[in-house]
Amino acid sequence: MAKKPIKPEDPQEDKPRVHKELEGFDIKINTFGEITTSFDIDRINEFLNKTVDDKKLRHRKDLKDPKGRKDEEGTDEEE
């Protein structure tokens, strides 16, 4: 039985799903290996800090939790 030919995918047709706050975000690597983005790196870091939970920083008392999650003891109070 003959195999079906594989069609090359056109990357322009299928755009990845992105968060509403990152609409229009584009990232590319130029010929020199430098990463270029359509957003400022500070804006990306602010979004990541707000939405992504960092397991390594959960135990730190000096950092305020932006999502309002309770710490390990079950209280929202700072010491």
Solvent accessible surface area in square Angstrom, and as a share of the most:
residue,aa,sasa,rsa
1,M,245,1.09
2,A,94,0.73
3,K,191,0.81
4,K,178,0.76
5,P,125,0.79
6,I,166,0.84
7,K,170,0.72
8,P,129,0.81
9,E,149,0.67
10,D,68,0.35
11,P,105,0.66
12,Q,133,0.59
13,E,133,0.60
14,D,104,0.54
15,K,162,0.69
16,P,110,0.69
17,R,236,0.86
18,V,65,0.37
19,H,90,0.40
20,K,182,0.77
21,E,78,0.35
22,L,28,0.14
23,E,120,0.54
24,G,58,0.56
25,F,60,0.25
26,D,70,0.36
27,I,97,0.49
28,K,126,0.53
29,I,123,0.62
30,N,54,0.28
31,T,135,0.78
32,F,174,0.72
33,G,51,0.49
34,E,101,0.45
35,I,114,0.58
36,T,65,0.38
37,T,53,0.31
38,S,65,0.42
39,F,28,0.12
40,D,92,0.48
41,I,107,0.54
42,D,96,0.50
43,R,122,0.45
44,I,25,0.13
45,N,68,0.35
46,E,117,0.52
47,F,22,0.09
48,L,80,0.40
49,N,110,0.56
50,K,91,0.38
51,T,45,0.26
52,V,89,0.51
53,D,50,0.26
54,D,69,0.36
55,K,151,0.64
56,K,164,0.70
57,L,76,0.38
58,R,137,0.50
59,H,120,0.54
60,R,101,0.37
61,K,98,0.41
62,D,105,0.54
63,L,83,0.41
64,K,165,0.70
65,D,52,0.27
66,P,91,0.58
67,K,92,0.39
68,G,51,0.49
69,R,105,0.38
70,K,134,0.57
71,D,53,0.27
72,E,138,0.62
73,E,120,0.54
74,G,41,0.39
75,T,64,0.37
76,D,98,0.51
77,E,136,0.61
78,E,124,0.56
79,E,186,0.83
